[in-house]
Amino acid sequence: MSLTQDDLADIKQLMQAVMSQGLAEQKREIVTEIRDEMNQRFAEQDEKLDEILNAVGSDLADKSDQLDNHETRITRLEKRAA
């Protein structure tokens, strides 16, 4: 049994379709893995940023309290001096 040019062309077309489908599936898997990894990294960064912002907010609240205390003391001293 010998293959004709048409048979070979059909086999070639079938092989190209199979390869194309396989490559498309691999690409989808790779993209999914990359997306999942990036989402995980973003989540970790969000947690770190939240910690930093909470620390800054706490420090800011402490400084604000200190300013209020200084302002109260300055007001008292000004009243005593007057």
N, CA, C and O of each residue as an XYZ file, in Angstrom:
328
protein
N       0.847     -1.173      0.000
C       0.000      0.000      0.000
C       0.893      1.237      0.000
O       1.777      1.401      0.841
N       0.637      2.056     -0.931
C       1.442      3.261     -1.055
C       0.563      4.478     -0.829
O      -0.611      4.499     -1.199
N       1.159      5.491     -0.213
C       0.412      6.712      0.101
C       0.538      7.706     -1.046
O       1.605      7.893     -1.630
N      -0.583      8.330     -1.342
C      -0.585      9.343     -2.393
C      -0.223     10.695     -1.793
O      -0.154     10.847     -0.574
N       0.000     11.648     -2.640
C       0.296     13.010     -2.184
C      -0.868     13.565     -1.362
O      -0.653     14.265     -0.373
N      -2.087     13.256     -1.765
C      -3.264     13.715     -1.002
C      -3.296     13.087      0.382
O      -3.626     13.753      1.365
N      -2.952     11.797      0.460
C      -2.903     11.124      1.764
C      -1.856     11.781      2.660
O      -2.104     12.037      3.838
N      -0.694     12.047      2.092
C       0.369     12.694      2.872
C      -0.029     14.101      3.313
O       0.293     14.514      4.427
N      -0.714     14.826      2.465
C      -1.181     16.171      2.813
C      -2.207     16.102      3.944
O      -2.194     16.930      4.855
N      -3.099     15.102      3.878
C      -4.098     14.934      4.945
C      -3.427     14.593      6.272
O      -3.802     15.119      7.320
N      -2.424     13.701      6.217
C      -1.709     13.321      7.438
C      -0.976     14.529      8.004
O      -0.982     14.757      9.213
N      -0.349     15.295      7.130
C       0.356     16.495      7.569
C      -0.605     17.484      8.227
O      -0.300     18.061      9.271
N      -1.760     17.670      7.608
C      -2.759     18.594      8.159
C      -3.259     18.103      9.514
O      -3.438     18.897     10.437
N      -3.483     16.803      9.634
C      -3.927     16.221     10.903
C      -2.861     16.413     11.982
O      -3.178     16.790     13.111
N      -1.604     16.155     11.637
C      -0.514     16.315     12.604
C      -0.371     17.771     13.041
O      -0.126     18.047     14.216
N      -0.522     18.690     12.108
C      -0.441     20.108     12.453
C      -1.572     20.505     13.392
O      -1.367     21.279     14.327
N      -2.761     19.977     13.144
C      -3.901     20.288     14.006
C      -3.682     19.736     15.413
O      -3.971     20.406     16.405
N      -3.168     18.504     15.488
C      -2.902     17.885     16.795
C      -1.832     18.679     17.545
O      -1.979     18.953     18.736
N      -0.765     19.043     16.851
C       0.308     19.815     17.477
C      -0.195     21.190     17.919
O       0.134     21.660     19.008
N      -0.977     21.812     17.085
C      -1.506     23.132     17.410
C      -2.386     23.070     18.652
O      -2.303     23.928     19.531
N      -3.227     22.045     18.711
C      -4.104     21.883     19.871
C      -3.284     21.606     21.133
O      -3.576     22.150     22.198
N      -2.269     20.767     21.012
C      -1.412     20.456     22.161
C      -0.662     21.683     22.651
O      -0.566     21.916     23.856
N      -0.134     22.465     21.728
C       0.582     23.683     22.110
C      -0.357     24.699     22.755
O       0.015     25.382     23.709
N      -1.575     24.792     22.226
C      -2.547     25.719     22.813
C      -2.879     25.306     24.244
O      -3.014     26.165     25.116
N      -3.010     24.020     24.496
C      -3.298     23.533     25.852
C      -2.127     23.824     26.784
O      -2.327     24.258     27.919
N      -0.907     23.584     26.309
C       0.270     23.889     27.129
C       0.340     25.379     27.440
O       0.669     25.767     28.561
N       0.037     26.198     26.466
C       0.055     27.643     26.677
C      -0.965     28.045     27.733
O      -0.666     28.862     28.604
N      -2.175     27.474     27.662
C      -3.204     27.780     28.669
C      -2.742     27.377     30.063
O      -2.960     28.108     31.029
N      -2.104     26.212     30.167
C      -1.625     25.749     31.475
C      -0.541     26.676     32.016
O      -0.546     27.020     33.198
N       0.377     27.076     31.160
C       1.458     27.970     31.588
C       0.896     29.314     32.019
O       1.298     29.856     33.049
N      -0.030     29.856     31.236
C      -0.632     31.148     31.575
C      -1.374     31.046     32.905
O      -1.308     31.964     33.722
N      -2.072     29.949     33.125
C      -2.798     29.757     34.381
C      -1.829     29.695     35.560
O      -2.073     30.306     36.601
N      -0.730     28.955     35.396
C       0.263     28.860     36.469
C       0.874     30.227     36.778
O       1.030     30.595     37.942
N       1.211     30.963     35.744
C       1.801     32.290     35.939
C       0.809     33.218     36.623
O       1.172     33.954     37.541
N      -0.444     33.183     36.176
C      -1.473     34.039     36.769
C      -1.675     33.707     38.244
O      -1.780     34.605     39.080
N      -1.729     32.408     38.561
C      -1.906     32.003     39.959
C      -0.726     32.453     40.815
O      -0.908     32.926     41.937
N       0.491     32.303     40.275
C       1.675     32.720     41.023
C       1.682     34.235     41.246
O       2.035     34.711     42.325
N       1.294     34.976     40.226
C       1.248     36.435     40.357
C       0.180     36.851     41.372
O       0.408     37.752     42.179
N      -0.969     36.205     41.332
C      -2.019     36.518     42.307
C      -1.545     36.252     43.726
O      -1.838     37.022     44.640
N      -0.808     35.156     43.909
C      -0.276     34.844     45.233
C       0.729     35.915     45.674
O       0.709     36.357     46.823
N       1.595     36.322     44.763
C       2.579     37.356     45.108
C       1.892     38.676     45.432
O       2.286     39.367     46.372
N       0.864     39.033     44.659
C       0.131     40.267     44.945
C      -0.551     40.196     46.305
O      -0.583     41.182     47.042
N      -1.092     39.034     46.635
C      -1.737     38.872     47.945
C      -0.719     39.047     49.063
O      -1.000     39.687     50.076
N       0.472     38.469     48.871
C       1.524     38.624     49.882
C       1.937     40.088     50.005
O       2.140     40.586     51.113
N       2.060     40.768     48.887
C       2.434     42.182     48.912
C       1.342     43.016     49.592
O       1.644     43.954     50.330
N       0.077     42.670     49.343
C      -1.019     43.374     49.999
C      -0.931     43.228     51.514
O      -1.155     44.189     52.251
N      -0.604     42.020     51.974
C      -0.476     41.793     53.416
C       0.661     42.643     53.990
O       0.514     43.260     55.045
N       1.798     42.667     53.280
C       2.935     43.455     53.761
C       2.593     44.943     53.784
O       2.926     45.650     54.735
N       1.929     45.408     52.735
C       1.552     46.821     52.690
C       0.563     47.167     53.800
O       0.649     48.242     54.395
N      -0.370     46.267     54.081
C      -1.310     46.491     55.177
C      -0.573     46.618     56.507
O      -0.887     47.489     57.319
N       0.413     45.738     56.724
C       1.199     45.805     57.956
C       1.939     47.142     58.057
O       1.968     47.775     59.113
N       2.529     47.551     56.948
C       3.273     48.816     56.933
C       2.343     49.987     57.200
O       2.651     50.861     58.010
N       1.203     50.003     56.518
C       0.252     51.105     56.707
C      -0.301     51.133     58.128
O      -0.505     52.207     58.694
N      -0.541     49.974     58.698
C      -1.012     49.926     60.080
C       0.048     50.470     61.039
O      -0.272     51.184     61.990
N       1.320     50.124     60.779
C       2.403     50.626     61.627
C       2.530     52.139     61.487
O       2.701     52.850     62.478
N       2.445     52.625     60.250
C       2.537     54.068     60.028
C       1.357     54.782     60.678
O       1.524     55.835     61.294
N       0.171     54.209     60.541
C      -1.019     54.806     61.155
C      -0.910     54.857     62.666
O      -1.300     55.843     63.291
N      -0.380     53.796     63.250
C      -0.195     53.762     64.696
C       0.815     54.815     65.138
O       0.598     55.520     66.124
N       1.913     54.915     64.404
C       2.942     55.911     64.716
C       2.375     57.324     64.562
O       2.658     58.203     65.376
N       1.587     57.534     63.532
C       0.974     58.834     63.302
C       0.019     59.197     64.439
O      -0.028     60.346     64.878
N      -0.734     58.217     64.905
C      -1.648     58.472     66.018
C      -0.862     58.852     67.273
O      -1.263     59.751     68.012
N       0.263     58.161     67.513
C       1.107     58.492     68.670
C       1.650     59.913     68.559
O       1.630     60.667     69.532
N       2.133     60.276     67.381
C       2.667     61.622     67.181
C       1.575     62.676     67.326
O       1.812     63.759     67.863
N       0.398     62.357     66.852
C      -0.721     63.290     66.983
C      -1.068     63.511     68.454
O      -1.343     64.635     68.874
N      -1.052     62.435     69.226
C      -1.308     62.562     70.670
C      -0.230     63.411     71.343
O      -0.531     64.242     72.200
N       1.026     63.197     70.951
C       2.112     63.994     71.523
C       1.938     65.476     71.184
O       2.149     66.338     72.037
N       1.557     65.768     69.946
C       1.330     67.160     69.556
C       0.201     67.789     70.368
O       0.293     68.935     70.806
N      -0.857     67.019     70.557
C      -1.971     67.532     71.365
C      -1.507     67.829     72.789
O      -1.879     68.850     73.367
N      -0.690     66.930     73.355
C      -0.176     67.143     74.705
C       0.724     68.382     74.760
O       0.628     69.174     75.698
N       1.582     68.550     73.779
C       2.453     69.720     73.742
C       1.630     70.995     73.583
O       1.908     72.011     74.219
N       0.633     70.927     72.743
C      -0.215     72.106     72.525
C      -0.926     72.500     73.818
O      -1.033     73.682     74.143
N      -1.406     71.503     74.546
C      -2.077     71.780     75.825
C      -1.100     72.406     76.815
O      -1.440     73.373     77.497
N       0.112     71.858     76.897
C       1.102     72.408     77.825
C       1.503     73.827     77.436
O       1.660     74.687     78.303
N       1.668     74.074     76.148
C       2.035     75.422     75.698
C       0.925     76.415     76.031
O       1.193     77.534     76.467
N      -0.308     76.001     75.825
C      -1.446     76.873     76.148
C      -1.456     77.202     77.644
O      -1.685     78.351     78.020
N      -1.213     76.216     78.490
C      -1.174     76.432     79.938
C      -0.037     77.388     80.305
O      -0.221     78.296     81.115
N       1.131     77.181     79.709
C       2.271     78.050     80.013
C       1.992     79.486     79.575
O       2.360     80.432     80.272
N       1.336     79.651     78.411
C       1.011     80.977     77.936
C       0.031     81.667     78.883
O       0.143     82.868     79.132
N      -0.926     80.909     79.407
C      -1.897     81.487     80.344
C      -1.220     81.886     81.644
O      -1.559     82.912     82.233
N      -0.261     81.077     82.097
C       0.445     81.400     83.344
C       1.321     82.640     83.158
O       1.427     83.476     84.055
N       1.931     82.746     82.013
C       2.823     83.873     81.768
C       2.054     85.177     81.620
O       2.587     86.246     81.920
N       0.826     85.106     81.168
C       0.048     86.324     80.924
C      -0.515     86.915     82.174
O      -1.192     87.942     82.121
